[in-house]
Amino acid sequence: MINLLLLSYIAVLALFVWLGFIHLNRFWKLSPVLVLGLLMVGLFIPMGWGPPWGPAMVARNAVQVIPSVAGEVVAVPVQANVPLQRGDILFRIDPTTYEAQVHAIEAQLRLAEQRLGQFTQLQRSDAGRAFDVQQREAERDQLRAQLDAARWDLDRTTVRAPGEGYVTNLALRPGARVGPQAAVMTFIDTTDTILAAEIPQIDVRHVEAGQPAEVTFKPLPGRVFAARVEAVIQAVSTGQTTTGGLAVRPGEVATAPFVVRLRLDDPAVAQRLPAGSTGMAAVFTNHVSASHTIRKVLLRQTAILNYVDPF
């Protein structure tokens, strides 16, 4: 854009010289340099904090599906990349041993309840002790707790979708042995779409929640979408410390960009975009509003170049 404005000025200057409106003296010869300096200082440098922009990416939450119980997989009715609803079956684990455990505890519980009734009758007729009744009550309550745990294990032999989304990179097959030690598939949650833009630290100081923004994406060339700033993420990985037994290890300090989370005004577009879609985003702050128009033009140029620019 700065080249376009500078070349336009030079073209107009050449036209005026050719028409004889101005005399080409030293001032007019140096005027392109002065115009370039004015454009840089008065417009393009302040564009950073007026309408800052940076690369954007679409992301979604991924849930590592780890079975709660161990066993052999007997069915995998789900298909990769097919939309699912909350509660849809992902896979089933052989429930035989868990059903047997439930039946065994149910039988023990019935016996415990019968024995409790007998000891209660004996106590009422002054032929039994209260301690024996209390002991049988404790046995009954313990078996009820065990039955609840066994039924929970049995229910977990059917693994269901935790929300709306789809399973990707599906490799699980019937016959595989699974357990609580490792994830067996990845579930992509499509309930919420995360749109984040990287803004240089020097330009992010004027960005606030609620400010308007615009985004263009590589998968949708030629189009610009309206958005709003949700939040400026208050931490990046380079500023994170972890617990350890070592002293501070000095390293090279790099200025990493901050992440600004955006939300598209059209939720249908957000749902249609695949996770990992990239593009460019611009945030229009309350500063240097005169440069907003230029940033919008630059963003639309980028959108058009997306037809031919794969990077």
N, C-alpha and C positions, 0 to 999 in steps of 0.2 A: 504493500500500500504506500509506503513512504517513497519507493521508487516511482510509482505511478504519479503521485502528487508532484514529485520533483521534475519528472519528465514532462508533465503537463505544464508546469511553470516555464521550463526551458522552451517548450514549443510555442507558448504564448509570447514569450520574450523574443524569440526568433521572428515570429510573425510581425510583432510591432516594429522590430528593427527593419524588416523587409519593407513594411508599409511606410517607414519613415516617421512613425509616431515618436520614437525615441532615438537618441544618438548613442551608439555603442561606445561608451567611455569606460574607464576603469571600474567605476561603481557598478555598472550593469554587467560587466564581465565577472565581477566577484559576487554579484547578487545571488546566483545559485547556491554558493557556499553559505551565504547568510540565511537564505531560505531553508536550506538543509538544517542548519543549526537551530533555527526557530522551530521547525517541525519536530526535531528531536527533543528540545528542551520544553517546548510549550505543549506538545501533543503526545508524541509516541512514548516518551519516558513516563509521563503521568498515566498513560493507558494501563500500566501495570496494576495500579491500585484503584483506578476508576472502574474499568471493566476487566479484571484479571481473567486469564483463561489458562487451560492446561489440559492434558490428556485425561480422558474419562473411560471408565470401564463398568460394564454391567456384571454383577455377581449375585449369587443366590446361596442361601444357607444349605450346607450339605450335612446330612445326618448319617453317621456311621452306624449301620445296622449290626448290632451285636446281640445274638440270642441270649436270653436269660437262663436257659437250661441247655444241657448237652444232650446229644443224640444224633441219630441218623436222619438225614433229610429224606422225606418220602414224596414230596410234591413241591414243585416250583411253578405255580400257575401264572406268575407275572411275566411280562415281556419287557425288554429294555426299551426305554424312551417312549413308552405308552403312558398317557396321563392316567393317574390314579386318584382316588378319593380317600379321605381319611377312613381307616378301618378296612380297606381292601387287603386281601390276603397276599402277602409277599412269598412266604413258603411255610411248609409244615414239617415238624419234626415228629418222628415216630412216637406216638403217645402211649404205647403199650405198657411200659414200666411205670409211667406216671398214673395211668388209670388203675393199675394193680395196687399202687401205693394208696390211692384214694379209697379203693374198696376195702383194703386191709384195715385202714384207720377207721372207716365207717363201721366195720364189724366190731372192732375193739370198743368203739364209742357206744354201740348198742349194748354190748355186754357191761360196760361201765355204768351205763344208765340203769340197767336192770339191777346190778349189784347195789347201786345207790338207793334204788327204791326199796330193796329188801332190807338194807341196814336202816333206812328211815323208818320202816314199819316196826323193826325190832326196837328202835329207840322210843317210838311212841308207846309201845307196850311195856316199856321199862325193862326190856330184855337185851338191850344193846347200849353201846357207849356213844356219846356225842363225838368223841375223837374219831371213831370209825366212820361216821357219817361225813365228817369234815375231810377225812382222808379220801373217801370216794368222790366227794365233790371236787377236790383238787385234781384227782385223776381224770374225771370227766372234763374239767376245764382245760387241762393239758392236752387231752385228745382232741378237743374242739379246736384248739390253736394249731395243733399238728394237721388237722383236717383242712383248715383254712390255708395253711402253707402248701399242702399237697395239691389242693384245688388250684391255687395260684400257679404252681409249677405246671400243672396240666393245661391250664389256660394259655400259658406261655409257649406251649408247643406249637401254637399257631401264631406266627409272627405277622403283624399287620402294619399297614402304612401309617406313619405317625401324623400325616397331614396330606394336603394336596400336593402332588408333584409326580415324580417319575424316578424309576431306577435306571441308572446308567452303568455301562461297562459290566453287564451281568455275566458272571462266570459260574455261579452256583448251579449245581445239578443234583437231581435225586441220587442218593447213595453216598453223598459226601457226609463226613462226620464233622459236626460243628459243636461249638461250646462257647462259654462266656469269655474265653481268652482272647478272641480276635474278631474283627469285623468281617462279615461275609459278603456285604454289598454296600453300595452307597446310594442313599436316597436324596434326591435333589428336591428341596422344598420350594414350591413356586408360590406359596402364599404371599410372600413379600419379595419384591425385587429391589436389590441394593444397587444404587447408581452413585458412584464416587468419582470425584475429579481431583487431580493433584494440582495444587496451586503453590507456587513458590512462596517461601516463608516471608519474603519481603513484601509480597502483594496481598497476603491473607489478612492483614490487620484490619481492613475495612469490611471484610465479609461477615455478614450476620444472618441469622436464621430469618426466613421469610422474604429475602431479596429475590428478585426475578433472575432467571438464568435461561440460557439456550444451549441446546446440545445437538450435535450431528454425529451420526454413527456410520461406521464403515459398511455394515450390512444393509443400510438404507441410504444410499448415496443420493445427493441432491436435495435432501430434506433436512429441515431444521425444526426441532421440537422445543416447545416451551417447558420450563421447569421452575422449581422453587428450591431455595436452599433450606434443607432440614436442619443441619447442624455442621459445625466445624469440629471434626474429631480432635479431641484434646490430648492425643498421644500418638506417637509413631514408634516403631520398633527400636529405632536408634536411641530413643530416650527411655527405654525400659531397662530396669535392673532386676536381676533374679537372685534368689538366695543361694549362697555358696560359701565355701570355706576358703576362698582365695581373696587376697587383697585386690584393690582396684588395679586393673591392668590398663595402663594408658594405651590409647590407640589413636588412629587418625580420625579426627572429627570431621564428618561430612555434613553439609547442610542439606537435609532431606526435605522434600516438599511436604506440606500438610495436606491432609485429605479432607475434602468438603463433600458431605453427603447431600445428594439432590434427590428430588422426587418429580417425575414427569407429570405434567398436568393431565395427560391422556394415559390412564392406567392400562388401556388395551395395548398400547405400543410397548409399555414396559413388560407386559406378559408375553408379547410376541418375540421380544429380543432374546436370543440365546445367551446363556451365561458365558461370559468371556468376550462379549461384543465390546469393541473399543471405538473411540471417537474423540472429539474435542468438545469442551464445555467452556462457556463464558458466563461469568457472574457480573451482573450490573449493580454495582454498589451506589451509594449516595454521593460519591465523589467523582469529579471530572466528568460530569454528564455529557459534556461536549464530545467526548471521545467514544461514547456508546455507539453512535451511528457507524463509526469507522470499524469498531469491533464487530458489529453485526455484519457489515460488508465482508470483512475478513472471514468470519465464520461461514458465510454463504459461499465464498470462494472455496473454502476448504470442503464444504459439502459437495460442490460441483466436481472438485478434483478427486473426490472419492470414487468417481466413476472409473478413473484411470490409475489412481495411485494406490497400490496394494499395501503400502507401509504406513 
